[in-house]
Structure formats: C-alpha cells, structure tokens
Amino acid sequence: MNKIYYLASCDTCRKIIKGLPANHNLEFHDIRQNPITEAELEEMHKLAGSYEALFSKKAQLYKSMDLKNKSLTEADFKKYILEHYTFLSRPVFIIDGKIYIGNSQPVTLQAMKALEK
C-alpha cells in the first residue's frame, strides 16, 4: 500500500497533496492526529537507510531544545521522531517500496512521477 505521512496543518504539505495526480492510490496518514508507530518508523528507516534522513532539522523544537549544538546519534534521532511529530521531515511518501522524504522540488517531482506509473 502506498502511503503519505504528512501534517494536515502544514501549508507545504497541503500544496503538495493538492498537486497529486488524480489517479493516485495513496493512504493518507496525518502524523498529528495519528502519531507514527515504532513499526512504521522502522519501515521508513529500512527504506531510508538512517533515522537522520527522516529527521527534520528545520523543526522549531530542534532549535528551542538546542539540539543543533548536541551530537545526536541514530538512537537519538529515532527517539525524537517517536516523541514528537514535528521531528519527522515531511511529507514522507512510500510508493512501490521506495521512500521519498521531504518537500524539496526534486523529491516532490520524483514522488509525483512514481505515482503516475
């Protein structure tokens, strides 16, 4: 099953979702309303190769908790993502066994092309 992990209150996520191909077959997962489970995070980790790749260093909590001045391990990245949804870089698409993380234009275009197949 193809999925998108997103935040419904995020303008960027809403814009990306609005631009999805009409025939997409995505299961939508709002990470604020339905926090990601450890099993879901493990699946993402397996596809991404690291927890750091899934971690958002743009999160306001990252700055307010002064995490940028700490040396974080993979275990730390995992712990923070599970503790608060804001630490997951979003959106995260899982399409046909491939993962697309974040909202950069190249990543978004790759995810859109994968959905059109």
C-alpha positions in Angstrom: 0.0 0.0 0.0 1.3 3.4 -1.0 1.3 6.0 1.8 1.9 9.6 2.5 2.8 10.7 6.0 2.0 14.4 6.3 0.8 17.2 8.6 -2.7 18.5 7.7 -1.9 21.9 9.2 1.2 22.3 7.1 0.7 24.7 4.1 3.5 23.0 2.1 2.0 19.5 2.7 -1.4 20.8 1.6 0.0 22.3 -1.5 1.8 19.1 -2.5 -1.3 17.0 -1.8 -3.4 19.4 -3.9 -1.0 18.7 -6.8 -1.1 14.9 -6.6 -2.1 13.1 -9.8 -5.8 12.4 -10.0 -5.4 8.6 -10.1 -3.1 8.3 -7.1 -3.8 5.4 -4.7 -2.3 6.8 -1.5 -3.3 6.1 2.0 -3.1 9.4 3.9 -1.6 9.4 7.4 -1.8 12.7 9.3 1.0 12.4 11.9 -0.5 14.9 14.3 -3.9 13.1 14.5 -2.4 9.6 14.3 1.2 9.6 15.6 3.6 7.2 13.7 4.3 3.9 15.4 7.7 2.4 16.0 6.9 -0.2 13.4 6.1 2.4 10.8 9.2 4.3 11.7 11.2 1.1 11.4 9.8 0.5 7.9 10.8 4.1 6.9 14.2 3.6 8.4 14.7 0.4 6.4 13.9 2.3 3.2 15.8 5.5 4.0 18.9 3.9 5.5 19.0 6.1 8.6 16.9 7.9 11.1 18.8 11.1 10.4 17.5 11.1 6.8 14.0 11.2 8.3 14.7 13.8 10.9 13.8 17.5 10.3 16.4 19.9 11.4 14.0 22.7 10.4 11.7 21.8 13.3 11.2 24.7 15.8 11.7 22.2 18.6 15.1 21.4 17.2 16.2 25.0 17.7 14.3 25.6 21.0 15.7 22.4 22.6 19.2 23.5 21.3 19.7 20.1 19.6 21.8 21.7 16.9 24.6 22.1 19.4 24.4 18.5 20.6 25.9 15.4 18.9 22.9 13.3 18.1 23.1 9.5 17.4 20.8 7.4 15.3 19.1 6.3 18.6 18.6 10.0 19.4 17.0 10.7 16.0 14.7 7.8 16.4 13.7 8.8 20.0 12.9 12.4 19.0 10.9 11.4 15.9 8.8 9.0 18.1 8.4 11.6 20.8 7.1 14.4 18.7 5.7 14.5 15.1 7.4 17.8 14.3 10.8 15.9 14.1 9.7 13.9 11.1 10.7 15.5 7.8 7.6 15.8 5.8 5.9 14.7 3.8 7.2 11.2 3.5 5.9 9.2 0.6 6.3 5.4 0.4 5.4 4.4 -3.2 6.0 0.9 -4.5 8.7 0.1 -1.9 10.6 3.4 -2.4 10.7 6.3 0.0 10.6 10.0 -0.8 11.4 12.3 2.1 10.8 16.0 2.4 9.3 18.8 0.3 12.2 19.8 -1.9 11.2 20.2 -5.5 13.3 17.3 -6.9 11.9 14.9 -4.2 8.3 16.0 -4.8 8.7 15.6 -8.6 10.2 12.1 -8.2 7.2 11.1 -5.9 4.7 12.5 -8.5 6.4 10.6 -11.3 6.2 7.4 -9.2 2.5 7.9 -8.6 1.8 8.4 -12.3 3.1 4.9 -13.2 
